[in-house]
Amino acid sequence: MAIKKVFVVGAGLMGGGITQVAATAGYEVTMRDISQEALDKSMETIEWSVNKFASKGKITEDVARQAIANIEPTTEMADAADADLVVEAVFENLKLKQEVFKELDGIVMEDTVIATNTSAISVTTIASATGRPDRVVGTHFFSPVPMMKLCELIRGLETSDETLAAMEEFARSIGKETVTVEKDVAGFLANRIGLTATVEAINLVASGVATPQDVDKAMRLGFGHAMGPCETADLTGIDILMHACEAIYDETRNEKYWPPELMRRMVTAGLKGRKTKKGFYDYSSGKQEPYWTL
Ligand SMILES: NC(=O)c1ccc[n+]([C@@H]2O[C@H](COP(=O)([O-])OP(=O)(O)OC[C@H]3O[C@@H](n4cnc5c(N)ncnc54)[C@H](O)[C@@H]3O)[C@@H](O)[C@H]2O)c1
């Protein structure tokens, strides 16, 4: 099926990013949020970002202007009626996502694909709120969406080949590389692997084996990673990663995903990473400075 009109639900960090890349690729995008303030803020961020891409010569001024013109912000879910594709990016909450999917099911066309940008909730469980689980698929974009190349495509238990193929074509058309996660397992692919490294890195720091700086240096210089696990945790948010670990643990009961005590204590203490200025590193000077000593 040909996708022309895209409807994005949620104008936060991810919804705004997905809207931006789709609009830059030439799609007509309607972006819906319940909050007008969130829509305004998101439009401001998108304008700033596309203009930055243009000033760096990554896109032309015309493309930047057209991208903004392609976006229609709305607070009305009913505007999804003529969308070929809906991408949901509301808060990571199963009840909310199921409510959104149920509502969309009564609005969109029969063959519209509905994608969820969940990080950790089962696609099958979200799809069960609709009467069209074959048309529901997981699309796990990475933050910041305009910069990060990867989009994981997740096949729910009943996702059809046609739905997966349509989503793959769409993701590639907006400049993303895809990997297909053929089974709807907790944590999908990248987090399933990445979080074991996060947990082990925190365990090593907690037991005094090495500082966060040396853990990160080891992974950067030894394995060629762009960032080490502690600095990545600070960037993503230690609370976000703790919840992701808990979600995988709840499903799998696999101890390697159990959030270490140090991780829990850091979240309780407000040491959540860059957003709170301190985590494994101290960002209060505007630079990444060492914070932990052994
Ligand atoms: N932040 C990340 O790095 C990241 C990465 C991958 C996936 N995700 C996932 O993407 C989703 C969105 O995350 P985010 O970081 O963009 O969240 P966010 O908090 O930045 O934005 C969520 C937005 O959803 C809106 N919203 C809530 N209920 C709504 C409704 N019924 N209809 C329309 N909008 C509604 C909120 O007003 C808010 O603007 C989550 O499922 C998250 O797990 C996040």
The ligand as an ORCA input file, in Angstrom:
! r2SCAN-3c Opt
* xyz 0 1
  N      12.632      9.278     24.832
  C      13.296      8.299     24.230
  O      14.548      8.280     24.165
  C      12.511      7.176     23.578
  C      13.183      6.314     22.678
  C      12.441      5.326     22.027
  C      11.094      5.174     22.299
  N      10.472      5.999     23.199
  C       9.047      5.828     23.452
  O       8.319      6.809     22.699
  C       7.104      7.130     23.393
  C       7.049      8.630     23.614
  O       8.157      9.011     24.377
  P       8.642     10.532     24.466
  O       9.997     10.493     25.069
  O       8.416     11.208     23.168
  O       7.589     11.091     25.538
  P       7.236     12.607     25.887
  O       6.895     12.615     27.324
  O       8.308     13.522     25.378
  O       5.919     12.899     25.000
  C       4.710     12.236     25.151
  C       3.627     13.146     24.596
  O       2.398     12.410     24.513
  C       1.354     13.325     24.762
  N       0.109     12.613     25.023
  C      -0.282     11.990     26.154
  N      -1.504     11.421     25.967
  C      -1.870     11.685     24.672
  C      -2.990     11.369     23.878
  N      -4.012     10.650     24.365
  N      -3.014     11.809     22.598
  C      -2.004     12.552     22.106
  N      -0.904     12.879     22.805
  C      -0.843     12.446     24.081
  C       1.864     14.184     25.894
  O       1.133     15.405     26.020
  C       3.330     14.380     25.481
  O       3.474     15.565     24.716
  C       7.106      6.311     24.684
  O       6.388      5.124     24.482
  C       8.593      6.023     24.882
  O       8.826      4.874     25.654
  C      11.149      7.014     23.838
*
